[in-house]
Amino acid sequence: MERFAIRGNICYSENQKSIRTIEHGYVICEDGKSIGIFEELPEQWKGISCRDYGDRLIIPGLVDLHVHAPQYSFRGLGMDLERIDWLNTHTFPEEEKYQDSGYAKKAYTIFTEDLLRSATTRACVFGTCHKDATLWLMEQMEKAGLAGYVGKVNMDRNSSQGLCEKSAEVSAEDTEAWILASEKFSNVRPILTPRFIPTCSDELMERLSKLQKRYGLPAQSHLSENLSEIEWVRELQPKASCYGDAYRIHGLFGGDCPTIMAHCVYSSEEEIRMMKEQGVFVAHCPESNANLSSGIAPAKRYLEMGIKMGLGTDVAAGSSLSMFRAMAMAIQCSKLRWRLTDQSIKPLTVTEAFYLATKGGGEFFGAVGSLEAGYEFDAVVIDDSKIRSAREVSVRDRLERLIYLDQDAEIEAKYVKGKQITDNRQRKTVGDNNGKYVSGENSAVSE
């Protein structure tokens, strides 16, 4: 049984409306889960190994509910285009390259290394339709110690020649082979990933639904991102009452199938009701919605309605893997929506955005996204000392500042399920039976 503690300035969400901070507090890990957060070490825990991070910030690992790994290579490009033109000009030609294993390995190595250096500990990732490349991405994330879901994309219509799978049958067969091959991974698990309704025939969706029931897998896709897309879905699936219903018809919209739908910018009242009833998670991706001129999702309304929701970077429509940037954009876009569109609902706050990036998105994985007792021990230690200031800044204010100025901070250590996966600086590990902290060499001091 592995037990240890980490010490620093702790910040975590108690709920949507409250952030708790503890200066120089302790979080205790036992067998990959948090035992709790303490101002002082309880008597029964004194003498255990403790990694003292001094004045650093300690937060729960951040959760990215929507990111496209193969698009990372062209982040920051094509931002003058709207979504469909952007897909045809940049996305589809880039994803075709992943049939070349050499290119896929080079690109996915860069993506995984950069994700490891970020504050993200859990992610829901889109791959491409290429089975072998997607398995290799999963393997690299597993080796890095990251956790999450990765999806082999399905698309058998309305796609470029190099990405359109030969048939619904071939797509489903390749998907099942990929599911079986991914059983060797423990931290990184498969998630069914129909790209979106326009690229997936009814036959393919039915075959994916059968795979979902056979293997008990979650699903992820896109929903109501822009108005032209919604109209396209209406033409392709006239029996559906709304875009979300086109997924529900095939059993891939919540309920017994845990589901993430990215964007939901223009969801109708019926679709919103359906999402809440079915427990569908919304992956709110504010930066990509701005970059591709899609619009501003009513994130605050979803939050107040009790719809399950987290944040996504949506690289490469989003330009960065930084979940801090996603938080800042969520707040800023919410303010614009409030000012320009709907003043009946106030904008998101820092407290709410931090909740979405931790507990909100983390709920898709279970007890994830907090440092509280019973949660899986995902934690990030951050050195924000390069953000200089003449004024005294509280721990709470340091967190808010970090959300807007994260490029000036350094990820010093990162833990996933209790395992330290990055250590950017030699820290003292300390502790004696009196709970006093002294210099050590990564082992507890005992008398």
N, C-alpha and C positions, 0 to 999 in steps of 0.2 A: 504494500500500500504506500503510494508516494504522497508525501505531504510537504508543502512548503508555503511560504508567505512572500508577498511582495509589498514594499512600502513606498509611499509617495503621496502626492496630492490627488485624491481620488474624486472623479466626477462620473455620475451615472444618472440615468432617468429613473425616477420612482414611478412616474406615469407621464401622460401627455403634457401635464401642466406643471411638473415639478422636477427640477434637477437637484440632486443632493451632492454636496461637496464635503470632503473630510480632509483637512490639512494633515499631512504626515500620518495618514492612516494606513491600515493593513487590509489586504485581501488574502484569504487563506484558500489554498487549493488542495483538494484531496481526490486522487484518482480522476483527474480531469474535470472536476466540478468545483464550483465555489462553495466553501463552507460558510462564508459570510464576510461582511465588511465591519471593521472594528477601529475605534479610535485608539485603543490600546490592545495588545495581545491578551486574550483570555489566559487565565492561569494554566489551563490544560494544554495550551499550545506553546507556551514559553519553552525555548530551547530548540524549536524546529528550525530548519534552514530558512533564512529570510534574505531576500535580495533587496537591498536598500537602494532606491533610486533617488534619494535625497529630495530635491525641490522639483523633480520632474512631475509632469501630469500623467495620471493613469486613467484611461477610459476603457469602456468595453470595446472589443474589436468591432469595426464598422462593417455594415452589411450592404453589398451592392446587389440589388435584385434584378438588374438588367444590364448586361454588357456583352458586346460582340467581339470576341477575341480576334477573329481574322480581320476585322476592320482596324485594328490598332495601328497597322502599318501606314494608313493614310489619314490618321487623325489630324485635324486642322486644315484639311483640304476640302474643296467643293462646297464651301459654306454659302455660296451665292445661289445655290440651287434648292428648289423645293424637293420634297421627299422622293417622288417617283423618278424625276430626272436625276436626282442624286444617286438613287439605287442603280439606275441603268448606266450612268456615266462612271461611277466610282466603285460602288459596292459589288455588283455582280462581276465586273471584270477582275476585281481583286480576289474575290472568293474563288473564281475559277482556277487561280494559281495554286490552290491548296490540293489539287490532284497531284501536284509535284511534291513528293515527300521531302525533298531537300529544301524547297522553299517553305513548306509548312513548318518544318523543324526549326528553321532559322527564325521565322516570324513568331512562332509560339514560344520559343526560348526568350525572345525579347519581351513578349507580353507577360510571361510568367515571372521573369526576373523583376520587371517593373511593378507588377501586382504585389510581389513579395515585399518590395520596398515601400509600398503604400501602407495606409492605416487599415486597409480592408483585410478581414480575416475570413469572411464568407462571401461567396458570390454565386449568382445564377448566370451561367455563361452560355451564349450561343456559339457553336462551332460552325462548320459548313456541312454540306450534304455528304462529305467524304468520310467514310467510316474510319479508315486507318489514320487519317490526320487527326480526327476527333479523339480517337483512343490515345494517340501520342500526346495531345494536349492534356488529357486527363492524367496520364502517367506523369507528366512534368509537374502538374499541380500537386499530385499526390506526393511526389518526391520532395517538393518544396515545403510540404507540411500544411498547405492551404486546404480549406474545406469548402464544399459547395456542391452544386449541381452543374453538369455540363451536358449540352444537348447536341446530338447529330441532327442537323436541320433537314426537314422534309419539304420537297417542292417538286411537283410533277406537272405543273402547267404555268403559263404566263411567266416563264423564266427564260433567261438566256440559254442558248444551246449548250453551253458548257456546264450549266448547273441543273438544268431540267432533267430529273431522273427519268429513266426509260419508261417506267410505268408505275402505277400505284403498287402493284405486286412486288416489283423489284425494290422500290423504296422501302416497303414494309419488311421484306426479307433482309435487306441490308441493315435496317434498324434493329431487327431482332438479333441478328448476328452481333451487332455492336453492343446491345444490351447484355448478351451472354458473355461477351469478351470483357466487359467492364466489371464483372462480378469480383475480379481480383482486387479491386480498389476498395478502401475502407472510408477514407475521408471525402473522396470525390465520387459522386454517384450520378447515374444517368437520369435525364429528364426528357420526356417527349417534347419535341420542338417542331411542330408545324410552323413554317415561317409566318404565314398569315393566310387567311381564307383565300385571297386571290391566287395564291400559288399552290393551293392544295385542293385536289378534286374531292368530290364526295366519297368516291371509292377509297381514296387514300385516307381520308379522315376516319372512315369506318374501320379500316384496317388498323389504324393507330389506336382507335378506341378499344379494339380487341386486345392489342398489346398492353394497353393500360390496365385492363381488367386482369389479364393473365399475369402480369408482373407487379401490379400495384404501384405503378409509377406516377409521379406528378407530371404536370405539363406546363409549358410556358409558350406564349405567343404575343402578338400585337393586337391592339383593339382601339378602334375609333381615334386614330392618330390625326387624320385630317378629313375634310369634308368630301373630297373627291374619292378617297378610299372607301368611305362609308357608302357612297352612291354606287361604287363598283361592286361592293359586296351585295348590295340590294339587287343588282342585276344578276349576279352569279347565283345567289341563293334567295330566290323570291319567296320561298316558303318560310323563311326566318322572319320573325317579327322585329328583330333588330340585329345589329352586328354580333353582339354577344350570343344571341340565340342561334346563330350559325355554328358556333362552337357547341352550344348546349345540345343541339339536335344530335350531335355525335358523342355526347357524354364526356366532352373535354372542356367543361366550364364549371369547375368547382364541385361541390357535393362530395362524392366518393373519390373524385380526382383532384387532389390539391393543385391549385392552378394559380399562376401569375400571369396577369395581362399588363403589358407595358402601355403607358401613355394615357388612354381613356380621357382624351382632351375634350371630345364632343359626345360623350356617352349620354344617351337619352334617359328620360325618367324611368322608362321600363328597364333599360339596361342597368341602370344604377340599382334599381330594386332587385334585379336578378343577381347582380354581383353580391349584394349584401346577403340575400337569402342563401346563396350558394357558397358563401365564404371565400369568394375569389379575392386574391391579393392584387392590388393595384401597384405597379412599379411606376412611380412618378419620376419622370425624366425631364426636368425643367430646361436644362441646357440644350439638349437635342431639340426639344420642341421650339425653342427660340431660334436656334441655328438654322433649322429647316423651315422656318416660318409656319409651323404647324398651328401654334396657338398656345394658350396657357390653360392647363388643366385646373379644375376647381378643387385643388388639393385640400384647402381648409374645409370646404363643404364635406368632402369625403371623410375627413377626419372626424368632424363633428357628428356625422351620421353613423359613425362606428364601423365604417368599411375598413377592412384590413388593408394596410398600405405601408410601403417602404419607399426608399429612393433608389434610383438607378443612374449610373453615369452614362449609359447608352453610347459608349465609344463605338464608332467614330463620329456619329452625329453629335455626341458630346465630345469635347476635345481633350478630356483628362480623366484618368482613373481616380482622381481625388474625390473622395466622398465629402470632404470638407467643402470643396467647390460645389458639389451637388447640393449641400445644405444651404450655402449662401445663395445659390441661384434659386432654390425653392422659395426662400424668403423674399428675394427681390422680385421674382416673377409674380408671387402672390400679392405683393404690394401693388404692382402694376395692374393686375386684374381687379383688385379692390378699388383702385383710384379710377380706372378707365372703363370698367365693365360692370361691376356689381359691388356697390357699397353697402349691401345688406349683410355681408359676411366679412369680418375683419381679416387681415392677412395673417399668414403663418408667423409665428414667433421663433426666436432662436431655440427656446425650450422645446417647441413642437418639432422643429426640424431635426434637432439632436435625437429626439425620441424616434422619429421615423428612420434615422440612419442606424439606430441601435435596436431597441426593443421592437419597434414597429416592423421593420423588415426581418429582424431575427426570429419573429414568431413563426415564419414559414419553415424554419428549421427545428422548431420545438422550443425548448428552454434555452434560448440564445439571445444575446443582445444586452445582457446586464451582468453586473458583478455580484448580484445578490445571491443568497444561499439557494442552491439547487440548480443554478444556471451553469451551463457548460463554460469552462474557464477559458474564454477568449478575451484577451486583454492587450492593450497597446500602451507602451510607455513613450512619452513624447517630450523631447527637449525643446522648449520654446524660448530659450534664453537669448537667441539671436533677434527676437522681437524686442527691441530696446525701448525703454520708456523711462521718463523722469518721474512719473507718478507711481504711487503704490497701487498695485493691481491685485484684486482678490482672485482666488482660484476660479470662481464662477466667471469673472470677467476675462481671465486668461483663456478659458474655454471659448467664450464668445469671440474673442480676438482671434483665436486659432482658426475658427471657422472661416473668417474672412482673410486671414494672412498665413494660411498653412504653408505656402511656398517658402516661408522663412523659418520653418520648424524642421526638426529632424526626428524620424522614427528611431528611437534608441533600442527598443526591444519589442517583440511581438510574440504572443502566446496563442495557440489554437488547441482547444481541448486539453489544456494543462501542459502542453509541450511547447517549450520555447523554440521558435523557428527562426528568429533573427536575434542577433546580439551585436549591436554596432559599436559597443564600447565596453571595455572590461569594467564591471561593477563590483563593488564589495558585497560579499554575502556574509551576513553577520548574525549575532544573536547569542546571548548567554542565558543562563537559567533565570536571571533577573530581568530579562527583556531589554537590557541595555545594548545599544548598538555600537560596535567597534569594528575596526578594519578586519577583513577576513579574506580568504582566498577561495570563494565559492563553496564554502562548507560552513555548517553551523559550528559555533564555538560552544563547548560544554565544559562543565567543571567536573 
